[in-house]
């Protein structure tokens, strides 16, 4: 009987070094990534992963993969060693893993409501706060 590797909640499975592995970015791994790559944060890297104009570095993709393996249950040393042993010819594959991993980390969990974007592009504004310019809303503030 074979055992199927299933994706953890908020994570993925990916073939790395000939085996299917579980990867997940938890807050702990995200913070480690941001500490190592400061001032670039994970949202910046997410934009680079999906943007045709700005690409992530190979090191960012390898680090995300390593941290995903750690989040999936592998020890730090084993994950470091495994990813270090992946040939440069597999860097495109690791970039794909990084894209899937980051997207899974930010996807809502089953049963969780996705965030509601503001309607018609309006920004969410506290209705108690007057955000209008005094020059436009108060005729008494007109310059002399």
N, CA, C and O atoms as CSV, one atom per row, in Angstrom:
chain,resi,resn,atom,element,x,y,z
A,1,UNK,N,N,0.846,-1.167,0.000
A,1,UNK,CA,C,0.000,0.000,0.000
A,1,UNK,C,C,0.895,1.235,0.000
A,1,UNK,O,O,1.807,1.343,0.820
A,2,UNK,N,N,0.638,2.159,-0.911
A,2,UNK,CA,C,1.398,3.403,-0.972
A,2,UNK,C,C,0.768,4.464,-0.084
A,2,UNK,O,O,-0.445,4.484,0.124
A,3,UNK,N,N,1.579,5.305,0.411
A,3,UNK,CA,C,1.087,6.411,1.224
A,3,UNK,C,C,1.164,7.671,0.380
A,3,UNK,O,O,2.215,8.005,-0.167
A,4,UNK,N,N,0.046,8.359,0.282
A,4,UNK,CA,C,-0.031,9.571,-0.517
A,4,UNK,C,C,0.322,10.763,0.375
A,4,UNK,O,O,-0.189,10.896,1.487
A,5,UNK,N,N,1.188,11.608,-0.125
A,5,UNK,CA,C,1.533,12.835,0.598
A,5,UNK,C,C,0.482,13.875,0.246
A,5,UNK,O,O,0.280,14.188,-0.928
A,6,UNK,N,N,-0.188,14.410,1.262
A,6,UNK,CA,C,-1.225,15.408,1.026
A,6,UNK,C,C,-0.729,16.775,1.474
A,6,UNK,O,O,0.114,16.895,2.362
A,7,UNK,N,N,-1.272,17.788,0.840
A,7,UNK,CA,C,-0.871,19.160,1.168
A,7,UNK,C,C,-1.411,19.551,2.541
A,7,UNK,O,O,-2.562,19.259,2.865
A,8,UNK,N,N,-0.587,20.207,3.337
A,8,UNK,CA,C,-1.085,20.710,4.620
A,8,UNK,C,C,-2.001,21.905,4.389
A,8,UNK,O,O,-1.949,22.532,3.332
A,9,UNK,N,N,-2.831,22.220,5.363
A,9,UNK,CA,C,-3.708,23.376,5.273
A,9,UNK,C,C,-2.862,24.624,5.054
A,9,UNK,O,O,-1.953,24.905,5.835
A,10,UNK,N,N,-3.156,25.369,4.002
A,10,UNK,CA,C,-2.393,26.571,3.691
A,10,UNK,C,C,-1.073,26.283,3.009
A,10,UNK,O,O,-0.247,27.182,2.859
A,11,UNK,N,N,-0.861,25.051,2.594
A,11,UNK,CA,C,0.402,24.676,1.980
A,11,UNK,C,C,0.211,23.915,0.682
A,11,UNK,O,O,-0.885,23.872,0.123
A,12,UNK,N,N,1.286,23.322,0.219
A,12,UNK,CA,C,1.292,22.609,-1.055
A,12,UNK,C,C,2.111,21.331,-0.915
A,12,UNK,O,O,2.771,21.100,0.099
A,13,UNK,N,N,2.051,20.520,-1.944
A,13,UNK,CA,C,3.018,19.441,-2.119
A,13,UNK,C,C,3.768,19.720,-3.405
A,13,UNK,O,O,3.208,20.263,-4.358
A,14,UNK,N,N,5.028,19.348,-3.427
A,14,UNK,CA,C,5.842,19.565,-4.621
A,14,UNK,C,C,6.922,18.493,-4.672
A,14,UNK,O,O,7.391,18.013,-3.640
A,15,UNK,N,N,7.305,18.129,-5.890
A,15,UNK,CA,C,8.398,17.182,-6.052
A,15,UNK,C,C,9.719,17.950,-6.003
A,15,UNK,O,O,9.991,18.823,-6.826
A,16,UNK,N,N,10.514,17.595,-5.019
A,16,UNK,CA,C,11.833,18.204,-4.854
A,16,UNK,C,C,12.818,17.078,-4.604
A,16,UNK,O,O,12.621,16.257,-3.709
A,17,UNK,N,N,13.874,17.042,-5.393
A,17,UNK,CA,C,14.912,16.008,-5.277
A,17,UNK,C,C,14.314,14.611,-5.386
A,17,UNK,O,O,14.706,13.693,-4.665
A,18,UNK,N,N,13.360,14.466,-6.297
A,18,UNK,CA,C,12.819,13.150,-6.608
A,18,UNK,C,C,11.751,12.625,-5.670
A,18,UNK,O,O,11.294,11.495,-5.844
A,19,UNK,N,N,11.335,13.404,-4.678
A,19,UNK,CA,C,10.288,12.970,-3.758
A,19,UNK,C,C,9.234,14.054,-3.604
A,19,UNK,O,O,9.526,15.246,-3.699
A,20,UNK,N,N,8.004,13.620,-3.364
A,20,UNK,CA,C,6.935,14.572,-3.098
A,20,UNK,C,C,7.046,15.019,-1.653
A,20,UNK,O,O,7.099,14.201,-0.735
A,21,UNK,N,N,7.080,16.319,-1.467
A,21,UNK,CA,C,7.302,16.904,-0.140
A,21,UNK,C,C,6.150,17.848,0.223
A,21,UNK,O,O,5.493,18.422,-0.644
A,22,UNK,N,N,5.933,17.987,1.525
A,22,UNK,CA,C,4.942,18.932,2.055
A,22,UNK,C,C,5.641,20.248,2.364
A,22,UNK,O,O,6.708,20.265,2.978
A,23,UNK,N,N,5.031,21.353,1.935
A,23,UNK,CA,C,5.582,22.685,2.199
A,23,UNK,C,C,4.468,23.606,2.683
A,23,UNK,O,O,3.352,23.571,2.166
A,24,UNK,N,N,4.780,24.422,3.670
A,24,UNK,CA,C,3.824,25.418,4.154
A,24,UNK,C,C,4.611,26.586,4.754
A,24,UNK,O,O,5.604,26.390,5.455
A,25,UNK,N,N,4.149,27.791,4.466
A,25,UNK,CA,C,4.746,28.993,5.069
A,25,UNK,C,C,3.853,29.421,6.228
A,25,UNK,O,O,2.743,29.913,6.024
A,26,UNK,N,N,4.350,29.229,7.435
A,26,UNK,CA,C,3.650,29.717,8.618
A,26,UNK,C,C,4.209,31.103,8.944
A,26,UNK,O,O,5.192,31.531,8.339
A,27,UNK,N,N,3.604,31.789,9.872
A,27,UNK,CA,C,4.093,33.124,10.248
A,27,UNK,C,C,5.564,33.085,10.632
A,27,UNK,O,O,6.322,33.989,10.280
A,28,UNK,N,N,5.966,32.059,11.340
A,28,UNK,CA,C,7.364,31.930,11.772
A,28,UNK,C,C,8.313,31.939,10.565
A,28,UNK,O,O,9.338,32.620,10.582
A,29,UNK,N,N,7.966,31.186,9.531
A,29,UNK,CA,C,8.828,31.120,8.342
A,29,UNK,C,C,8.777,32.429,7.550
A,29,UNK,O,O,9.787,32.863,6.996
A,30,UNK,N,N,7.617,33.043,7.499
A,30,UNK,CA,C,7.497,34.325,6.796
A,30,UNK,C,C,8.381,35.367,7.478
A,30,UNK,O,O,9.077,36.127,6.806
A,31,UNK,N,N,8.356,35.402,8.804
A,31,UNK,CA,C,9.186,36.355,9.542
A,31,UNK,C,C,10.674,36.076,9.335
A,31,UNK,O,O,11.466,37.010,9.212
A,32,UNK,N,N,11.055,34.816,9.297
A,32,UNK,CA,C,12.460,34.477,9.032
A,32,UNK,C,C,12.880,34.957,7.651
A,32,UNK,O,O,13.974,35.493,7.477
A,33,UNK,N,N,12.006,34.761,6.675
A,33,UNK,CA,C,12.298,35.210,5.311
A,33,UNK,C,C,12.492,36.723,5.293
A,33,UNK,O,O,13.458,37.222,4.716
A,34,UNK,N,N,11.569,37.451,5.927
A,34,UNK,CA,C,11.638,38.910,5.907
A,34,UNK,C,C,12.868,39.428,6.653
A,34,UNK,O,O,13.450,40.435,6.250
A,35,UNK,N,N,13.267,38.766,7.719
A,35,UNK,CA,C,14.486,39.165,8.429
A,35,UNK,C,C,15.708,38.998,7.534
A,35,UNK,O,O,16.588,39.859,7.505
A,36,UNK,N,N,15.757,37.897,6.811
A,36,UNK,CA,C,16.919,37.616,5.953
A,36,UNK,C,C,16.978,38.547,4.745
A,36,UNK,O,O,18.064,38.938,4.318
A,37,UNK,N,N,15.833,38.899,4.199
A,37,UNK,CA,C,15.791,39.655,2.943
A,37,UNK,C,C,15.393,41.124,3.122
A,37,UNK,O,O,15.108,41.807,2.138
A,38,UNK,N,N,15.371,41.618,4.364
A,38,UNK,CA,C,14.992,43.015,4.617
A,38,UNK,C,C,15.830,43.949,3.739
A,38,UNK,O,O,17.022,43.703,3.555
A,39,UNK,N,N,15.255,44.976,3.215
A,39,UNK,CA,C,13.954,45.559,3.501
A,39,UNK,C,C,12.825,45.008,2.625
A,39,UNK,O,O,11.712,45.532,2.651
A,40,UNK,N,N,13.099,43.973,1.865
A,40,UNK,CA,C,12.064,43.389,1.007
A,40,UNK,C,C,11.234,42.414,1.835
A,40,UNK,O,O,11.770,41.504,2.468
A,41,UNK,N,N,9.927,42.616,1.821
A,41,UNK,CA,C,9.015,41.743,2.553
A,41,UNK,C,C,8.375,40.715,1.635
A,41,UNK,O,O,8.603,40.714,0.426
A,42,UNK,N,N,7.578,39.850,2.223
A,42,UNK,CA,C,6.962,38.776,1.447
A,42,UNK,C,C,5.963,39.311,0.422
A,42,UNK,O,O,5.821,38.740,-0.659
A,43,UNK,N,N,5.271,40.398,0.752
A,43,UNK,CA,C,4.340,40.961,-0.234
A,43,UNK,C,C,5.102,41.484,-1.456
A,43,UNK,O,O,4.635,41.350,-2.587
A,44,UNK,N,N,6.271,42.078,-1.223
A,44,UNK,CA,C,7.108,42.519,-2.346
A,44,UNK,C,C,7.518,41.333,-3.215
A,44,UNK,O,O,7.466,41.396,-4.444
A,45,UNK,N,N,7.923,40.263,-2.562
A,45,UNK,CA,C,8.348,39.070,-3.297
A,45,UNK,C,C,7.158,38.456,-4.028
A,45,UNK,O,O,7.304,37.990,-5.157
A,46,UNK,N,N,5.984,38.451,-3.398
A,46,UNK,CA,C,4.797,37.929,-4.067
A,46,UNK,C,C,4.550,38.705,-5.353
A,46,UNK,O,O,4.256,38.113,-6.392
A,47,UNK,N,N,4.669,40.027,-5.286
A,47,UNK,CA,C,4.489,40.837,-6.499
A,47,UNK,C,C,5.541,40.497,-7.545
A,47,UNK,O,O,5.235,40.453,-8.737
A,48,UNK,N,N,6.772,40.257,-7.117
A,48,UNK,CA,C,7.837,39.892,-8.052
A,48,UNK,C,C,7.585,38.512,-8.664
A,48,UNK,O,O,7.898,38.277,-9.831
A,49,UNK,N,N,7.026,37.619,-7.882
A,49,UNK,CA,C,6.775,36.265,-8.385
A,49,UNK,C,C,5.731,36.255,-9.499
A,49,UNK,O,O,5.791,35.417,-10.399
A,50,UNK,N,N,4.774,37.184,-9.443
A,50,UNK,CA,C,3.699,37.176,-10.439
A,50,UNK,C,C,3.836,38.273,-11.481
A,50,UNK,O,O,3.054,38.327,-12.430
A,51,UNK,N,N,4.820,39.148,-11.317
A,51,UNK,CA,C,5.020,40.265,-12.244
A,51,UNK,C,C,5.983,39.883,-13.363
A,51,UNK,O,O,7.030,39.287,-13.110
A,52,UNK,N,N,5.630,40.227,-14.597
A,52,UNK,CA,C,6.586,39.978,-15.674
A,52,UNK,C,C,7.726,41.003,-15.678
A,52,UNK,O,O,8.755,40.778,-16.314
A,53,UNK,N,N,7.549,42.115,-14.979
A,53,UNK,CA,C,8.545,43.176,-15.000
A,53,UNK,C,C,9.639,43.014,-13.947
A,53,UNK,O,O,10.814,43.254,-14.227
A,54,UNK,N,N,9.260,42.612,-12.752
A,54,UNK,CA,C,10.199,42.500,-11.634
A,54,UNK,C,C,10.248,41.050,-11.185
A,54,UNK,O,O,9.245,40.499,-10.731
A,55,UNK,N,N,11.392,40.444,-11.311
A,55,UNK,CA,C,11.533,39.026,-11.004
A,55,UNK,C,C,12.196,38.822,-9.638
A,55,UNK,O,O,13.014,39.639,-9.214
A,56,UNK,N,N,11.842,37.735,-8.954
A,56,UNK,CA,C,12.525,37.418,-7.701
A,56,UNK,C,C,13.920,36.892,-8.004
A,56,UNK,O,O,14.212,36.480,-9.127
A,57,UNK,N,N,14.773,36.911,-6.993
A,57,UNK,CA,C,16.097,36.336,-7.180
A,57,UNK,C,C,16.029,34.828,-6.988
A,57,UNK,O,O,15.087,34.308,-6.389
A,58,UNK,N,N,17.026,34.140,-7.494
A,58,UNK,CA,C,17.125,32.697,-7.285
A,58,UNK,C,C,17.198,32.412,-5.790
A,58,UNK,O,O,16.575,31.469,-5.303
A,59,UNK,N,N,17.960,33.229,-5.062
A,59,UNK,CA,C,18.107,33.017,-3.618
A,59,UNK,C,C,16.764,33.155,-2.901
A,59,UNK,O,O,16.478,32.384,-1.985
A,60,UNK,N,N,15.940,34.117,-3.300
A,60,UNK,CA,C,14.621,34.268,-2.689
A,60,UNK,C,C,13.764,33.031,-2.921
A,60,UNK,O,O,13.083,32.567,-2.007
A,61,UNK,N,N,13.794,32.490,-4.149
A,61,UNK,CA,C,13.015,31.284,-4.455
A,61,UNK,C,C,13.530,30.079,-3.671
A,61,UNK,O,O,12.739,29.289,-3.154
A,62,UNK,N,N,14.840,29.939,-3.582
A,62,UNK,CA,C,15.431,28.838,-2.819
A,62,UNK,C,C,15.120,28.982,-1.323
A,62,UNK,O,O,14.818,27.994,-0.654
A,63,UNK,N,N,15.194,30.208,-0.804
A,63,UNK,CA,C,14.889,30.417,0.612
A,63,UNK,C,C,13.421,30.130,0.919
A,63,UNK,O,O,13.110,29.521,1.942
A,64,UNK,N,N,12.528,30.559,0.049
A,64,UNK,CA,C,11.105,30.259,0.255
A,64,UNK,C,C,10.860,28.757,0.254
A,64,UNK,O,O,10.100,28.243,1.075
A,65,UNK,N,N,11.508,28.056,-0.673
A,65,UNK,CA,C,11.366,26.598,-0.730
A,65,UNK,C,C,11.889,25.954,0.554
A,65,UNK,O,O,11.240,25.078,1.127
A,66,UNK,N,N,13.063,26.395,1.000
A,66,UNK,CA,C,13.646,25.857,2.232
A,66,UNK,C,C,12.726,26.107,3.422
A,66,UNK,O,O,12.462,25.200,4.211
A,67,UNK,N,N,12.241,27.338,3.547
A,67,UNK,CA,C,11.362,27.665,4.663
A,67,UNK,C,C,10.029,26.927,4.575
A,67,UNK,O,O,9.452,26.561,5.598
A,68,UNK,N,N,9.540,26.709,3.359
A,68,UNK,CA,C,8.322,25.911,3.187
A,68,UNK,C,C,8.517,24.475,3.651
A,68,UNK,O,O,7.624,23.890,4.263
A,69,UNK,N,N,9.673,23.913,3.362
A,69,UNK,CA,C,9.970,22.553,3.834
A,69,UNK,C,C,10.034,22.510,5.359
A,69,UNK,O,O,9.552,21.563,5.981
A,70,UNK,N,N,10.628,23.537,5.952
A,70,UNK,CA,C,10.693,23.607,7.421
A,70,UNK,C,C,9.282,23.712,7.993
A,70,UNK,O,O,8.951,23.021,8.956
A,71,UNK,N,N,8.455,24.568,7.410
A,71,UNK,CA,C,7.061,24.691,7.844
A,71,UNK,C,C,6.279,23.407,7.657
A,71,UNK,O,O,5.322,23.139,8.384
A,72,UNK,N,N,6.692,22.609,6.673
A,72,UNK,CA,C,6.040,21.321,6.413
A,72,UNK,C,C,6.533,20.204,7.316
A,72,UNK,O,O,6.065,19.070,7.213
A,73,UNK,N,N,7.480,20.516,8.204
A,73,UNK,CA,C,7.906,19.525,9.188
A,73,UNK,C,C,9.345,19.056,9.093
A,73,UNK,O,O,9.786,18.283,9.944
A,74,UNK,N,N,10.094,19.495,8.089
A,74,UNK,CA,C,11.483,19.074,7.945
A,74,UNK,C,C,12.362,19.916,8.878
A,74,UNK,O,O,12.049,21.077,9.141
A,75,UNK,N,N,13.434,19.350,9.365
A,75,UNK,CA,C,14.354,20.112,10.216
A,75,UNK,C,C,15.065,21.171,9.382
A,75,UNK,O,O,15.176,21.052,8.162
A,76,UNK,N,N,15.544,22.209,10.063
A,76,UNK,CA,C,16.261,23.283,9.377
A,76,UNK,C,C,17.445,22.735,8.585
A,76,UNK,O,O,17.630,23.057,7.412
A,77,UNK,N,N,18.239,21.905,9.250
A,77,UNK,CA,C,19.456,21.378,8.616
A,77,UNK,C,C,19.119,20.514,7.408
A,77,UNK,O,O,19.776,20.620,6.372
A,78,UNK,N,N,18.114,19.668,7.527
A,78,UNK,CA,C,17.738,18.785,6.417
A,78,UNK,C,C,17.198,19.595,5.245
A,78,UNK,O,O,17.510,19.301,4.091
A,79,UNK,N,N,16.388,20.613,5.533
A,79,UNK,CA,C,15.830,21.450,4.462
A,79,UNK,C,C,16.942,22.234,3.761
A,79,UNK,O,O,16.968,22.319,2.533
A,80,UNK,N,N,17.857,22.806,4.547
A,80,UNK,CA,C,18.995,23.528,3.961
A,80,UNK,C,C,19.808,22.622,3.044
A,80,UNK,O,O,20.158,23.001,1.927
A,81,UNK,N,N,20.097,21.437,3.526
A,81,UNK,CA,C,20.915,20.489,2.766
A,81,UNK,C,C,20.192,20.034,1.497
A,81,UNK,O,O,20.801,19.935,0.432
A,82,UNK,N,N,18.909,19.761,1.615
A,82,UNK,CA,C,18.135,19.296,0.465
A,82,UNK,C,C,18.109,20.351,-0.644
A,82,UNK,O,O,18.385,20.043,-1.804
A,83,UNK,N,N,17.778,21.596,-0.287
A,83,UNK,CA,C,17.665,22.648,-1.300
A,83,UNK,C,C,19.043,23.020,-1.845
A,83,UNK,O,O,19.169,23.327,-3.031
A,84,UNK,N,N,20.070,22.999,-1.009
A,84,UNK,CA,C,21.428,23.280,-1.481
A,84,UNK,C,C,21.873,22.254,-2.518
A,84,UNK,O,O,22.677,22.564,-3.397
A,85,UNK,N,N,21.356,21.046,-2.417
A,85,UNK,CA,C,21.723,19.991,-3.351
A,85,UNK,C,C,20.939,19.989,-4.654
A,85,UNK,O,O,21.233,19.202,-5.554
A,86,UNK,N,N,19.941,20.865,-4.764
A,86,UNK,CA,C,19.151,20.949,-6.001
A,86,UNK,C,C,19.978,21.687,-7.043
A,86,UNK,O,O,20.488,22.776,-6.782
A,87,UNK,N,N,20.107,21.095,-8.211
A,87,UNK,CA,C,20.939,21.649,-9.291
A,87,UNK,C,C,20.396,22.989,-9.781
A,87,UNK,O,O,19.188,23.220,-9.740
A,88,UNK,N,N,21.286,23.878,-10.247
A,88,UNK,CA,C,20.848,25.155,-10.817
A,88,UNK,C,C,19.849,24.981,-11.968
A,88,UNK,O,O,19.021,25.860,-12.206
A,89,UNK,N,N,19.923,23.874,-12.666
A,89,UNK,CA,C,18.981,23.632,-13.763
A,89,UNK,C,C,17.541,23.477,-13.273
A,89,UNK,O,O,16.609,23.499,-14.077
A,90,UNK,N,N,17.353,23.322,-11.968
A,90,UNK,CA,C,16.011,23.179,-11.379
A,90,UNK,C,C,15.503,24.482,-10.770
A,90,UNK,O,O,14.458,24.487,-10.119
A,91,UNK,N,N,16.223,25.587,-10.971
A,91,UNK,CA,C,15.803,26.852,-10.373
A,91,UNK,C,C,14.443,27.329,-10.880
A,91,UNK,O,O,13.691,27.954,-10.133
A,92,UNK,N,N,14.124,27.043,-12.131
A,92,UNK,CA,C,12.805,27.423,-12.647
A,92,UNK,C,C,11.728,26.629,-11.911
A,92,UNK,O,O,10.671,27.170,-11.586
A,93,UNK,N,N,11.991,25.357,-11.650
A,93,UNK,CA,C,11.049,24.536,-10.884
A,93,UNK,C,C,10.890,25.105,-9.474
A,93,UNK,O,O,9.774,25.160,-8.957
A,94,UNK,N,N,11.988,25.527,-8.844
A,94,UNK,CA,C,11.905,26.091,-7.498
A,94,UNK,C,C,11.144,27.418,-7.502
A,94,UNK,O,O,10.479,27.754,-6.523
A,95,UNK,N,N,11.241,28.162,-8.589
A,95,UNK,CA,C,10.457,29.396,-8.696
A,95,UNK,C,C,8.972,29.072,-8.729
A,95,UNK,O,O,8.170,29.757,-8.095
A,96,UNK,N,N,8.606,28.036,-9.463
A,96,UNK,CA,C,7.209,27.602,-9.513
A,96,UNK,C,C,6.731,27.159,-8.133
A,96,UNK,O,O,5.613,27.474,-7.727
A,97,UNK,N,N,7.577,26.433,-7.419
A,97,UNK,CA,C,7.247,26.014,-6.052
A,97,UNK,C,C,7.026,27.251,-5.184
A,97,UNK,O,O,6.067,27.304,-4.414
A,98,UNK,N,N,7.907,28.246,-5.304
A,98,UNK,CA,C,7.789,29.465,-4.507
A,98,UNK,C,C,6.481,30.201,-4.805
A,98,UNK,O,O,5.820,30.678,-3.882
A,99,UNK,N,N,6.101,30.298,-6.079
A,99,UNK,CA,C,4.846,30.955,-6.460
A,99,UNK,C,C,3.666,30.232,-5.808
A,99,UNK,O,O,2.824,30.860,-5.167
A,100,UNK,N,N,3.614,28.929,-5.976
A,100,UNK,CA,C,2.502,28.140,-5.423
A,100,UNK,C,C,2.456,28.246,-3.900
A,100,UNK,O,O,1.380,28.343,-3.308
A,101,UNK,N,N,3.622,28.226,-3.278
A,101,UNK,CA,C,3.720,28.267,-1.826
A,101,UNK,C,C,3.215,29.594,-1.267
A,101,UNK,O,O,2.444,29.611,-0.307
A,102,UNK,N,N,3.645,30.695,-1.858
A,102,UNK,CA,C,3.213,32.015,-1.393
A,102,UNK,C,C,1.717,32.197,-1.624
A,102,UNK,O,O,1.020,32.720,-0.755
A,103,UNK,N,N,1.218,31.777,-2.773
A,103,UNK,CA,C,-0.214,31.902,-3.048
A,103,UNK,C,C,-1.030,31.063,-2.060
A,103,UNK,O,O,-2.081,31.506,-1.597
A,104,UNK,N,N,-0.563,29.874,-1.740
A,104,UNK,CA,C,-1.270,29.017,-0.777
A,104,UNK,C,C,-1.260,29.635,0.619
A,104,UNK,O,O,-2.231,29.509,1.365
A,105,UNK,N,N,-0.171,30.297,0.966
A,105,UNK,CA,C,-0.069,30.908,2.296
A,105,UNK,C,C,-1.097,32.017,2.479
A,105,UNK,O,O,-1.595,32.229,3.585
A,106,UNK,N,N,-1.412,32.719,1.407
A,106,UNK,CA,C,-2.336,33.847,1.520
A,106,UNK,C,C,-3.766,33.509,1.102
A,106,UNK,O,O,-4.644,34.369,1.167
A,107,UNK,N,N,-4.009,32.277,0.676
A,107,UNK,CA,C,-5.367,31.877,0.305
A,107,UNK,C,C,-6.181,31.625,1.570
A,107,UNK,O,O,-5.650,31.101,2.549
A,108,UNK,N,N,-7.465,31.989,1.564
A,108,UNK,CA,C,-8.280,31.719,2.743
A,108,UNK,C,C,-8.424,30.212,2.972
A,108,UNK,O,O,-8.480,29.430,2.023
A,109,UNK,N,N,-8.483,29.826,4.230
A,109,UNK,CA,C,-8.682,28.419,4.590
A,109,UNK,C,C,-10.106,28.016,4.232
A,109,UNK,O,O,-10.986,28.874,4.160
A,110,UNK,N,N,-10.352,26.714,4.004
A,110,UNK,CA,C,-11.719,26.272,3.717
A,110,UNK,C,C,-12.663,26.718,4.832
A,110,UNK,O,O,-12.387,26.522,6.015
A,111,UNK,N,N,-13.770,27.313,4.434
A,111,UNK,CA,C,-14.745,27.793,5.398
A,111,UNK,C,C,-14.482,29.206,5.887
A,111,UNK,O,O,-15.319,29.799,6.567
A,112,UNK,N,N,-13.322,29.744,5.544
A,112,UNK,CA,C,-12.972,31.106,5.940
A,112,UNK,C,C,-13.420,32.050,4.833
A,112,UNK,O,O,-13.217,31.773,3.651
A,113,UNK,N,N,-14.026,33.159,5.217
A,113,UNK,CA,C,-14.475,34.128,4.220
A,113,UNK,C,C,-13.276,34.841,3.626
A,113,UNK,O,O,-12.399,35.291,4.364
A,114,UNK,N,N,-13.222,34.955,2.295
A,114,UNK,CA,C,-12.148,35.743,1.691
A,114,UNK,C,C,-12.355,37.209,2.033
A,114,UNK,O,O,-13.481,37.637,2.287
A,115,UNK,N,N,-11.269,37.985,2.042
A,115,UNK,CA,C,-11.428,39.414,2.331
A,115,UNK,C,C,-12.274,40.074,1.255
A,115,UNK,O,O,-12.146,39.755,0.073
A,116,UNK,N,N,-13.128,40.985,1.661
A,116,UNK,CA,C,-13.980,41.703,0.711
A,116,UNK,C,C,-13.252,42.948,0.227
A,116,UNK,O,O,-12.920,43.823,1.026
A,117,UNK,N,N,-13.002,43.034,-1.082
A,117,UNK,CA,C,-12.370,44.252,-1.590
A,117,UNK,C,C,-13.370,45.400,-1.524
A,117,UNK,O,O,-14.578,45.173,-1.585
A,118,UNK,N,N,-12.880,46.623,-1.401
A,118,UNK,CA,C,-13.793,47.769,-1.407
A,118,UNK,C,C,-14.593,47.805,-2.707
A,118,UNK,O,O,-14.060,47.495,-3.772
A,119,UNK,N,N,-15.864,48.181,-2.623
A,119,UNK,CA,C,-16.734,48.236,-3.792
A,119,UNK,C,C,-16.303,49.360,-4.721
A,119,UNK,O,O,-15.961,50.452,-4.267
A,120,UNK,N,N,-16.321,49.097,-5.991
A,120,UNK,CA,C,-16.033,50.095,-7.027
A,120,UNK,C,C,-14.714,50.820,-6.810
A,120,UNK,O,O,-14.588,51.989,-7.176
A,121,UNK,N,N,-13.738,50.157,-6.228
A,121,UNK,CA,C,-12.437,50.763,-6.051
A,121,UNK,C,C,-12.364,51.777,-4.927
A,121,UNK,O,O,-11.324,52.406,-4.734
A,122,UNK,N,N,-13.466,51.953,-4.168
A,122,UNK,CA,C,-13.441,52.894,-3.040
A,122,UNK,C,C,-12.551,52.334,-1.943
A,122,UNK,O,O,-12.544,51.130,-1.689
A,123,UNK,N,N,-11.817,53.201,-1.309
A,123,UNK,CA,C,-11.030,52.789,-0.156
A,123,UNK,C,C,-11.958,52.657,1.034
A,123,UNK,O,O,-12.961,53.362,1.140
A,124,UNK,N,N,-11.610,51.741,1.931
A,124,UNK,CA,C,-12.382,51.616,3.152
A,124,UNK,C,C,-12.051,52.816,4.031
A,124,UNK,O,O,-10.884,53.083,4.320
A,125,UNK,N,N,-13.086,53.534,4.450
A,125,UNK,CA,C,-12.891,54.735,5.245
A,125,UNK,C,C,-13.796,54.649,6.461
A,125,UNK,O,O,-14.946,54.221,6.362
A,126,UNK,N,N,-13.273,55.058,7.604
A,126,UNK,CA,C,-14.068,55.126,8.816
A,126,UNK,C,C,-15.126,56.198,8.611
A,126,UNK,O,O,-14.778,57.351,8.358
A,127,UNK,N,N,-16.418,55.855,8.711
A,127,UNK,CA,C,-17.467,56.848,8.451
A,127,UNK,C,C,-17.481,57.981,9.468
A,127,UNK,O,O,-18.085,59.024,9.217
A,128,UNK,N,N,-16.827,57.795,10.607
A,128,UNK,CA,C,-16.779,58.830,11.636
A,128,UNK,C,C,-15.727,59.892,11.338
A,128,UNK,O,O,-15.719,60.946,11.975
A,129,UNK,N,N,-14.843,59.631,10.381
A,129,UNK,CA,C,-13.753,60.551,10.092
A,129,UNK,C,C,-14.060,61.349,8.836
A,129,UNK,O,O,-14.375,60.777,7.793
A,130,UNK,N,N,-13.970,62.660,8.933
A,130,UNK,CA,C,-14.171,63.532,7.780
A,130,UNK,C,C,-12.855,63.627,7.019
A,130,UNK,O,O,-11.884,64.195,7.518
A,131,UNK,N,N,-12.826,63.071,5.816
A,131,UNK,CA,C,-11.591,63.039,5.037
A,131,UNK,C,C,-11.580,64.080,3.927
A,131,UNK,O,O,-10.656,64.114,3.115
A,132,UNK,N,N,-12.595,64.924,3.890
A,132,UNK,CA,C,-12.622,65.946,2.838
A,132,UNK,C,C,-11.647,67.057,3.172
A,132,UNK,O,O,-11.373,67.331,4.341
A,133,UNK,N,N,-11.143,67.676,2.163
A,133,UNK,CA,C,-10.224,68.802,2.349
A,133,UNK,C,C,-10.999,69.995,2.884
A,133,UNK,O,O,-12.090,70.277,2.389
A,134,UNK,N,N,-10.473,70.711,3.881
A,134,UNK,CA,C,-11.195,71.880,4.397
A,134,UNK,C,C,-11.435,72.920,3.316
A,134,UNK,O,O,-12.450,73.615,3.359
A,135,UNK,N,N,-10.548,73.049,2.362
A,135,UNK,CA,C,-10.707,74.035,1.291
A,135,UNK,C,C,-11.887,73.722,0.394
A,135,UNK,O,O,-12.501,74.628,-0.168
A,136,UNK,N,N,-12.210,72.440,0.256
A,136,UNK,CA,C,-13.301,72.059,-0.624
A,136,UNK,C,C,-14.632,71.991,0.103
A,136,UNK,O,O,-15.676,72.248,-0.496
A,137,UNK,N,N,-14.610,71.646,1.394
A,137,UNK,CA,C,-15.860,71.414,2.081
A,137,UNK,C,C,-16.313,72.598,2.938
A,137,UNK,O,O,-17.485,72.674,3.306
A,138,UNK,N,N,-15.415,73.508,3.256
A,138,UNK,CA,C,-15.765,74.603,4.149
A,138,UNK,C,C,-15.483,75.935,3.442
A,138,UNK,O,O,-14.327,76.336,3.306
A,139,UNK,N,N,-16.544,76.617,2.993
A,139,UNK,CA,C,-16.326,77.859,2.257
A,139,UNK,C,C,-15.661,78.936,3.102
A,139,UNK,O,O,-15.062,79.861,2.553
A,140,UNK,N,N,-15.752,78.838,4.416
A,140,UNK,CA,C,-15.103,79.852,5.266
A,140,UNK,C,C,-13.595,79.706,5.307
A,140,UNK,O,O,-12.906,80.597,5.804
A,141,UNK,N,N,-13.064,78.602,4.796
A,141,UNK,CA,C,-11.624,78.403,4.823
A,141,UNK,C,C,-10.955,78.820,3.519
A,141,UNK,O,O,-9.771,78.550,3.316
A,142,UNK,N,N,-11.697,79.468,2.642
A,142,UNK,CA,C,-11.140,79.928,1.364
A,142,UNK,C,C,-10.040,80.940,1.638
A,142,UNK,O,O,-10.166,81.751,2.557
A,143,UNK,N,N,-8.962,80.911,0.860
A,143,UNK,CA,C,-7.891,81.891,1.056
A,143,UNK,C,C,-8.365,83.280,0.731
A,143,UNK,O,O,-9.227,83.466,-0.128
A,144,UNK,N,N,-7.801,84.269,1.419
A,144,UNK,CA,C,-8.186,85.669,1.174
A,144,UNK,C,C,-7.516,86.236,-0.045
A,144,UNK,O,O,-7.735,87.398,-0.386
